[in-house]
Amino acid sequence: MIFSYLTYLLIILWAILPFRQIGKKHFYFFLAGISGDITTLIARIVFHSNTNLFVILFLFLAFISLLEWKLIIKYKIIALLLIVVLSLIEISSNYKVDFVLVVIINLSILIAFLTDFILLYTTKRIYSLPLMLLILYELTVITKYLTILTEYKNAYPYFVLASIFEAVIGLFFCVFKEDNPRIIIQLK
């Protein structure tokens, strides 16, 4: 019961977030992320489906939104990866395969955020609180799914606590735009 209320609260909170970040660097990341959750929720309520296809597809689009467009066009590897991911989803009816794909895509997103954070620090000597929170968010999501995959005995309580933490991060991004100078630390 608590979990379903928490899920709806998270979806509402994260649905507000992209509107607060319009025109900012990670707008499409936030938009793709919540689009997958909303589409999946509609599929589950209206069509009584247990599919994770929409979460995985939109999560993959969230990852693509973090890449440079020149890289995507030049290497065309993203299109190939998308085909492979969709093929695995269609082949699999096992939620564990879906969760493994979620973990892999979230690891890719984590690497993208870590890369941005390191480059920002090394080139401009800036600590970005928004990037630190996105890194923590990704670590939380990855850990949450790994506890389910490994059938950890305390997976449910951890899942609830991690979801609450994600709500706090979502609230932060609803309050602050990611380029707000008050949340970016310039080192000398």
Stockholm file with secondary structure:
# STOCKHOLM 1.0

chainA/1-188         MIFSYLTYLLIILWAILPFRQIGKKHFYFFLAGISGDITTLIARIVFHSNTNLFVILFLFLAFISLLEWKLIIKYKIIALLLIVVLSLIEISSNYKVDFVLVVIINLSILIAFLTDFILLYTTKRIYSLPLMLLILYELTVITKYLTILTEYKNAYPYFVLASIFEAVIGLFFCVFKEDNPRIIIQLK
#=GR chainA/1-188 SS CHHHHHHHHHHHHHHHHHHHTTTSTTHHHHHHHHHHHHHHHHHHHHSCCCCCHHHHHHHHHHHHHTSCHHHHHHHCHHHHHHHHHHHHHHHCCCHHHHHHHHHHHHHHHHHHHHHHHHHHHHHHCEEEHHHHHHHHHHHHHHHHHHHHHTTCTTHHHHHHHHHHHHHHHHHHHHHSCTTCGGGEEECC
#=GC SS_cons         CHHHHHHHHHHHHHHHHHHHTTTSTTHHHHHHHHHHHHHHHHHHHHSCCCCCHHHHHHHHHHHHHTSCHHHHHHHCHHHHHHHHHHHHHHHCCCHHHHHHHHHHHHHHHHHHHHHHHHHHHHHHCEEEHHHHHHHHHHHHHHHHHHHHHTTCTTHHHHHHHHHHHHHHHHHHHHHSCTTCGGGEEECC
//
